[in-house]
Amino acid sequence: AEVAALAQDSTYVSNEYAKAMAVYQRAQRYNDAALTKQALVDMSILAPRDTGILRSLAELYYNNQQYVSSAMAAADITRIYPNSLVGIEIQALSYENLRLYDKALEQYEKLWLTTDDNNVLYQMAYLQYSIKRYTEAITNIDILATKITNESTVTLSKSDGNVQEIKFSAALKNLKGLVFSAPGNKEEARKLFNEALAINPDFDAAKSSLAELDKG
């Protein structure tokens, strides 16, 4: 009887999963985000260890700016696979958008240890500056300065919401200037902002940094 019950359970789950998958495919075809999300939630309950479903769910939440939900779905991925880069990255980005910079930093540190990616280390230094961990920020900026080449670039946001590709060396000087300006070392900050602009004269963030310094 027990075996028969298990077989019935298995058939039920299999049928429900097939139904949820059919709903998911139809929702995708109709571009129905709410129904897509519901189908993915149903599938994740029926197949709790399928991280592909959790990834789709986390990405859908993130793209819809539901950052608490995307962080939780991504955390479920890392509960199953602790070193999942996708799970770690979505958590980092979600926490950053929620302005939970300490939590974001924890995830970026995990990402950095796994990937050795310069962009991740830059983001860590920026967050450390944001939460006034200035010594750590400077340490990471100095590490980055030894890792980049003259040709290395980074993509940063502009004040108008667009993005701008600039030389990594200019970005580091601007960030270091921000760290120095925070406790009031204005002359050193000004020197660094000007050095950043000498490398990239159209560097939007460095222009803003300098303007803020002059205003203050």
C-alpha positions in Angstrom: 0.0 0.0 0.0 2.9 2.3 0.9 4.6 1.7 -2.5 1.3 2.4 -4.3 0.8 5.6 -2.4 4.3 6.8 -3.2 3.7 6.0 -6.9 0.5 7.9 -6.8 2.3 10.9 -5.1 5.0 10.7 -7.8 2.4 10.7 -10.6 0.5 13.6 -9.0 3.7 15.7 -8.7 4.7 14.7 -12.3 1.2 15.7 -13.6 1.1 19.0 -11.6 4.6 19.9 -12.9 3.6 19.2 -16.5 0.6 21.5 -16.0 2.7 24.3 -14.4 5.3 23.9 -17.3 2.4 24.3 -19.8 1.1 27.4 -18.0 4.7 28.8 -18.0 5.1 28.2 -21.7 1.7 29.8 -22.5 2.5 32.8 -20.2 5.8 33.3 -22.0 4.0 33.2 -25.3 1.5 35.8 -24.1 4.2 37.9 -22.4 2.3 37.6 -19.1 4.8 38.4 -16.3 2.3 37.7 -13.5 1.3 34.3 -14.8 5.0 33.4 -15.6 5.9 34.2 -12.0 3.0 32.1 -10.7 4.0 29.1 -12.9 7.6 29.4 -11.8 6.6 29.5 -8.1 4.4 26.4 -8.6 7.3 24.6 -10.4 9.7 25.6 -7.7 7.4 24.0 -5.0 7.1 20.8 -7.1 10.8 20.6 -7.9 12.5 22.4 -4.9 16.1 21.5 -5.9 15.8 22.7 -9.5 18.0 25.8 -9.4 17.2 26.6 -13.1 13.7 27.4 -12.0 14.9 29.4 -9.0 17.3 31.3 -11.3 14.4 32.2 -13.7 12.3 33.3 -10.7 15.1 35.4 -9.2 15.8 37.1 -12.5 12.1 37.8 -13.1 11.8 39.4 -9.6 15.0 41.4 -10.1 14.0 42.7 -13.6 10.6 43.7 -12.0 12.5 45.6 -9.3 11.1 43.2 -6.6 14.5 43.1 -4.9 13.4 41.5 -1.6 11.9 38.6 -3.6 14.9 38.3 -5.9 17.3 38.2 -3.0 15.3 35.5 -1.3 15.0 33.4 -4.5 18.7 33.8 -5.1 19.4 32.8 -1.4 17.4 29.6 -2.1 19.8 28.8 -5.0 22.9 29.2 -2.7 21.3 27.1 0.0 21.4 24.2 -2.6 24.7 25.2 -4.3 26.6 27.6 -1.9 29.1 28.5 -4.7 26.5 29.4 -7.3 27.8 32.6 -9.0 24.3 33.4 -10.3 22.8 33.1 -6.8 25.6 35.1 -5.2 25.5 37.9 -7.8 21.7 38.3 -7.8 21.8 38.6 -4.0 24.6 41.2 -4.2 22.7 43.3 -6.8 19.4 42.9 -4.9 20.8 44.0 -1.6 22.6 46.9 -3.3 19.4 48.1 -4.8 17.7 47.8 -1.3 20.6 49.9 0.0 21.6 47.1 2.4 25.2 47.8 1.6 26.7 45.6 4.3 24.7 42.6 3.0 25.6 43.4 -0.6 29.3 43.7 0.4 29.2 40.2 1.9 28.0 38.7 -1.4 30.4 40.8 -3.5 33.3 39.5 -1.3 32.2 35.9 -2.0 32.0 36.7 -5.7 35.4 38.3 -5.7 37.0 35.3 -4.0 35.5 33.0 -6.7 36.0 35.1 -9.8 39.0 37.5 -9.1 37.0 40.0 -11.3 38.3 43.6 -11.3 34.7 45.0 -11.7 33.6 43.1 -8.5 36.5 44.5 -6.5 35.7 48.0 -7.8 32.1 47.6 -6.6 33.3 46.4 -3.2 35.6 49.5 -2.9 32.7 51.8 -3.8 30.4 50.1 -1.3 33.1 50.3 1.4 33.3 54.1 0.6 29.5 54.4 0.8 29.4 52.8 4.3 32.5 54.8 5.5 34.9 51.9 5.6 37.5 54.1 4.1 40.7 52.1 5.0 39.3 49.0 3.3 38.2 51.0 0.3 41.7 52.5 -0.2 43.3 49.1 0.2 41.1 47.6 -2.5 41.6 50.6 -4.8 45.4 50.2 -4.4 45.1 46.4 -5.1 43.1 47.2 -8.3 45.7 49.8 -9.4 48.2 47.0 -9.6 45.9 44.7 -11.6 44.7 46.9 -14.4 46.5 48.0 -17.6 46.5 51.3 -19.4 43.9 49.8 -21.7 41.5 48.5 -19.0 38.1 50.2 -19.1 35.0 50.1 -16.8 31.4 51.0 -17.5 29.9 53.5 -15.0 26.6 55.3 -14.6 26.2 59.0 -15.6 24.1 61.5 -13.7 21.5 61.4 -16.5 21.0 57.7 -16.0 23.0 56.6 -19.1 26.3 54.7 -18.9 29.8 55.7 -19.9 32.8 53.5 -20.6 36.0 55.1 -19.2 39.5 54.2 -18.4 39.7 52.1 -15.2 42.7 54.2 -14.0 40.5 57.3 -14.1 37.7 55.6 -12.2 40.1 54.6 -9.5 41.4 58.1 -9.1 37.9 59.5 -8.9 36.9 56.9 -6.3 40.0 57.5 -4.3 39.3 61.2 -4.4 35.8 60.6 -3.0 37.3 58.5 -0.2 39.7 61.4 0.6 37.0 64.1 0.4 34.6 62.3 2.8 36.6 63.1 5.9 37.5 66.5 4.5 40.9 66.0 2.8 39.9 68.4 0.0 43.2 69.2 -1.6 44.2 65.6 -2.1 40.7 64.9 -3.4 40.9 67.8 -5.9 44.3 66.5 -7.2 42.8 63.1 -7.8 39.7 64.4 -9.5 41.8 66.5 -11.8 44.1 63.5 -12.5 41.0 61.5 -13.4 39.8 64.2 -15.8 43.3 64.4 -17.4 42.9 60.7 -18.3 39.3 61.0 -19.4 38.2 64.6 -20.0 34.6 63.6 -20.6 34.4 61.6 -17.3 30.9 62.6 -16.0 31.4 61.4 -12.4 34.7 63.1 -12.0 33.2 66.4 -13.2 30.4 66.0 -10.7 32.9 65.1 -7.9 34.9 68.3 -8.6 31.8 70.5 -8.8 30.6 69.1 -5.4 34.0 69.8 -3.9 33.9 73.4 -5.1 30.4 73.8 -3.9 31.3 72.5 -0.4 
